[in-house]
């Protein structure tokens, strides 16, 4: 700190007024950075001392055996494998858990099988009733946030929450092989119904995907006039795209392109809210237009024997 003297001469007088001004030296950039580092270290020290393992040991960091990094305990989910994870937290971080699931989803192309494979790897309980709720939570969080919620976090949080509230009574949170019926939706339990649905949608889908396709199709039939072959075909194609859209949302992929495709398909097929209102009021007209005519031309309608055109 330095004192600086300023002499000011008043009008017509010899009086000098001394004014002392104090100037404060700006701290060096290095000093500011050093203070910020100390502040961060202090904060880091605070959270480190708050986590205590079930055995009473204070834990500052947990090692993830997959990404080979030491991380904040908050980046790990609670472990119920007391024989292996004595810290009370999993030995694989949240990010790695989600990566394992996404890798399985890409290879299996089925949510149920991907989750089952993930549960085997991480020693988690596989509980199929929680899947639908987890998917809905991922969708709702994705709409309200820029970053999608990891599916594995949603699934695990739902299991713990419902069990704590006594909505479920799971004997253990560690892995056991599920019963075969866990992979068969109720509407597909009957073999005749199952084959009918497979014949309608074609092969190559898992049971969950058949259920989603059937659900979307029945909703279209409820709201629109879907009777002739051309109308059924167009609604099928839209249902396929909606299924792709749902799977993209779960993976956290961009859905803009698929959404535009679906909107275009619905518009070209006259599947608009106005048409839905007309169908519900009994005033619907067959306005599917040229697209249906093209389909019927390529796949001619049946005619009675002896009445060929």
N, C-alpha and C positions, 0 to 999 in steps of 0.2 A: 504494500500500500504506500502511495506517495502523496505528499501535500503539495498543492500547487497554489501559488499566490498570484492574485490578479489585481493590479493597480488601476483604479477608476478615478479620473479627474472630473470634478463637478464643474458646472458652468460658473465661470468668473471666480473661482476659489482655488486655493492651493490645497484644500483638504483632500487627502487621499484615503480612500476606503479600501481596506484589504478584505478580500473575500476568499475564503478558503474552500476549495472544492475537493471532495474526496472521490477518487476514482478507484474502482475495484477491478483488479486484473481478471480477465476471463480465464477460467480454468482450461488447461490444455486438453486437447482431444484425448490424449492417453489417460488422463486422470478420470475423465467421464467414462471411458470404456472400462477402466479398472473398477469404478464404482458399480457399473451395471453388472459386471461379472460377479462381484462380491454379493450383489443383491440376488442374483440368480442362484448362486451357491447357497445363500441363506435360505431361500425358498425351497431349494432342492433338499436341503438338510431337514427342513420342517416336515415335508411329506415322507421322507425316509424314516423318521422316527415314529411315525404313526402306525405303520403296518407291523402287526405282530402275528406270528404263526400260531397254530393251535397249541403247540408245545411251549409257547411263551417266549420264543426267540424273536428279537427284533430283526426285520429283514429290510435292507435298503434297496436291493435290486434282485431280480429273478432272471435266471439264464434260460433263454429259449433254445432248446436243443435242435430246432429246425433252421432258424435264421442265424443261429450262432451269435446272438447278441444279448447283452445285459440290458434289461428294460425296467421301467417303472412297474411296480406290482399292479397298478391299475390297468395295465395293458394285458393282463391275464385274467381268465375266468376262474371262478371257484372250482376246485377239484373235489370230487367225492371218492377218488381212488386213494384212500388213506394209506394203503400199503406202499404206494409208489411216491405220491406227492406229499411229503411230510410238511412242506411249507404251507399247505392249505390251498395253494393255487396250482393251476395246471403248469406243466413244464413246456407247453407250446403256447405262444402268444396268440391273441385274438386275430391279428392279421394273418398269421400262418394257418390258423384253423380255417379261416375263410378261403385262403388260397388252396388248401387241400380239398375243400368242398368244391370250389370252382373247377379245379382240375378233374375231379371225379365227374362233375356235371358235363363237362365237355366230352369226356370219354364215354360216359354211360348214356347221355342224352335223355335222362329221366331223373326227376327230382328225388323220387323215393329210393331208387337204387343208388344214386349219388350220395344221399344222406346216409343210407345204410352202410355204404362203404366207408364214409367219413367216420361214422360212429364206431365201426370196427377199429379203425386206425387210432382214434383218440380215446377209445374206451369209454364212450358215452352210451347212455341208454337210448335205444331206438324206440320212439313212441309216435306211431303214425297219426293219431288224432291231433297232434300238435302241428302238423305240417300245414294244414289249411290256414290256421290262425297265424302261423309264422309268415306265410306268403302274404296274407292281408296286411300284416304289420309292415312288411317290407314295402308294399305298394303305397301304404299311407305315409310312411316316413319319406319315401322317395318323392312324393308329391309336395311335401312341406319342407324339403331340404334339398340343397344343391348336391350333396353327396348321398348316395344310396346306403341304406342300412344293411350291414352284412347279414346274410341269411342265417349263418350259424349263430350269431349273437341273438337274433330274434328267436330262433328255435330254443336256444339254451335258456334265455330269459323267461320264455313262456313256461318251460318245464319247471323251473325253480319257483316262479310266481304261483302257478296253479297248484303245485304241490304244497307250498307254504299256506295257501288259502284252503287246503283240504279239498280242492276240486278234483284232484287226482290222488291216488294212493300208490305211488310207485314203490315197490319193495327196495329198489336200488337204482342209483343213477349211473351205474357202470353197465357195460354192454352185455347183453344176452341175445342169442339168436331169436329173431321174431318168428311168430307162427306164420304159416303160409298165407292164411286168410287176411293178414295185415296188408297184403298187396292187391287184394281184390275188392273193389268198391261194391257196395251192397247191390246196386242195380246190375252188376255183372256176375253175381254169384251163380245165377241160373245159366247153365251152359247154352241153352237155346237162345236166351237173350244176348249172351255174350257173342255168339256167332252171328246173330242178326246185326248187331252194332258193328262188328268187324267187317261184315259184308257191305254195310252201308258206307263206312268211312275208308275202307281199304286197310291193308295190313301195314305194319311198320310203326304203330303207335303203342305206347304202354297203356296200362289200364287207367292211369290217371289222366292221360291225354284223351283217351276215348270218352271219359266222363266229362271233361271240359268241352270237347267238341259237341257232345250230345246236349249239354246244358245250353250252350250258345244257340244251337240249332232250334231247340224247343222254345227259346225266348223269341227268336225270329218268327217262328210259326204262330206264336201267341200274338205278336204285334203286327204282322204283315200277312198278306195273302200269298201263301206258299203251297201251291197245289200241283201244277203241271211240272213236267220233267225239267224244263228250262229254268223255272223258278227255283226248284230244289237244287239244281246244279250250281246256280249262282250263289245261293245261300251257303252251300257247302264250301265254295271257294273262299267266301268271306270268313267263315268259321275257321278255316285253315290259317288264314292271315291273323285272325284274332289270337289264335293259339301261339303263333310265332311272336306276336306282340307281348303276350303275357310272359313267355319264356325270356324274351329280351329284357323286360323290366326286372325279372328276378335276377338275371345275370348282372344287371346294372348297365347294360348296353344302351346306346341311343335308340330311341323309338320314333324319332321324327319321320323317318322315311316310311316305316311300316304304317304309321298312323295316316300319312297322306295317301298311301296306297288303299287303305281300307275306306277312307273317306271318298276317294275317287270311285272305287268299286260300288259303294253304296249309292252314290249319286247316279252313276250310270245304270244301276239296277233299279232306280226309282225307290230305293229304301230310305225314305226321308220321313221326318216326323209328321209331315202333312199326309203322306200316304198311310202312315200308321193310324192316324186319326180316322181316315176314310175307311180303312179296313175294319177298325173297331166299331164304326157306326153303320157298317153294312153297305157303304157306298163305294167301296173300292172298285176300281176298274183295272182291267188288265193293261197296265201301261209299261210293261217291261220292254216293249219296243223291239228294235232291230236286233238286240243281243240275243233274245230268246228265239227270234226267227232264224238267226244264224245257227244257233245250237240245234234247233229242230231240223234245219236243212242238212246239217252234218250228221245228225243222228235221227233219221226219220221216225215219225210216230208209227205205231203198229196199225195194220188194217186187217179186216176180216178176209178170210180166204174167198177168192172169187170176186173181190171188190177192189183189186189192185188198180191204181190209177193208170 
